[in-house]
Amino acid sequence: QVQLVESGGGLVQAGGSLGLSCSASGRSFSRNGMGWFRQAPGKEREFVAAISWRGGITDYAASVKGRFTISRDNAKNTMYLQMNSLKPEDTAVYYCAAAKSVFAGVEEGEYDYWGQGTQVTVSS
């Protein structure tokens, strides 16, 4: 059974930092691009960041560029999202996803495995 499990969410004050992890089991995703998405209350899920299969190519939503860093460790079958300078508008459930190919971008249809999500709450 293929699973993606996010961890590391929680409550943090504005300006603080959090690190999220996405651990994969059931198969290796070392040849798949991966990404992070988020969904705030009452809003549609939106793209946050993506990384290519070797980690050499990354992409970020404009709203998080310069504050968030996506990375991966294929030996551990794990992806990460380091979030700095957090803002209240970053409050959302964060989802990790595995792409169908070596790299994927902003479209949810490019991803075929999803985690259950982890809550990130940023207080003002």
Secondary structure, DSSP 8 states (H G I E B T S, - for coil): --EEEEE--EEEETT--EEEEEEEESS--TTS-EEEEEE-TTS--EEEEEE-TTS--EEE-TTTTTTEEEEEEGGGTEEEEEE-S--GGG-EEEEEEEESSS---S-GGGEEEE---EEEEEE-
